[in-house]
Amino acid sequence: MNFRDNGIASELKFASGTGAATIIAAVTGKRIIIMDVMASAATTLKNGSGGSTLVYAPAGTSQKLGITLGTGEEVYSTAGNVTITYYLTS
């Protein structure tokens, strides 16, 4: 099955991190689509360490999203413990 069949990306990936760090590194020629964010401590996800804010996740939250980043962009967390479900697309 693929996205067209059931609305779910077939190649979901997971990334997590603690503290201020890059959570998902940029992939040349690909865009990151963030599906879910789970945060056990408050964090702000940004487009790179100095980039614009994508989402603020308060402590103890799980958020269903649908955020598309530009080609070759990364996801950076300012603090906290965070797990992100995502997939890559061209």
N, C-alpha and C positions, 0 to 999 in steps of 0.2 A: 504494500500500500504506500501511497505517497500523499503529499499535501492536498492534491486535487481530490483524492478519494475521501479523506477523513478530516482535513483541515489541520493536521498535525505534521510538522516537519519530520521527515524520516531519520534525519541525522542529528538529533538533539545532542548537545554537549553540555558538560557541567564544568564550572570553574569556581574556585573559592579562594579566599585569602583572609588574612588578619592584618589589621593596621592599615596605614597608608601605603598603597602599592598598586601596581598595574595588575588587574584581575584577569583580563583577557587581552593578550598581545595582538597588535595589528597583524592582519594577514594580507599580503600583497594581492591586489586584484579582487579581494572579497569584502563583503559588507557583513557586519555582525547584526543579527536580529536578536534582541533580548526578549525572552519570553516570560521569565519569572525571576524575582529577586527575593531572597530570604535573608533577613538580617537579625542577628542576635544582639547586636549593639548598633546604635544609630550610625548611619553613614550617608554620605552623598556620593553618588556615582557621577563621574565626569567623563567627558570626551578628552582623554589624556590628562596629565597631571595639572596642566594650566588651562584646560579647555572649559567649555560651557557645561553647566549642570544638566545632567540627563534626568536624574530622579533623586529625591531625598527619601531614604528608608528609615523610619523611626525604629528604635530597638524593639525586638520581638515581633516583627511584621513579616508577612509574606504577601508579595504584590504580584498580580498578573498584569503584564505589560504588553507591549508590542512596539518597542522602540527600535527603529532602524538607524544604524550609524552609517556614515559615508564610507566609501571605499577606502580601505587601508587605515581606518581609525581604530583606536584602542579604548578599553574601558578601565578607568582608574577609580579606586575607592579611597576616600579621604580618611577613613577610620573604621573601626568596628570589625566584626566577623560577618562576612557576607558570602553567600553562594548564589551563583547566577546560572540559570538554564538558558541556553542560546543555541542558535545555529548559524551557519555561514551560507551566504548566497553570493552570486556574481553580480 
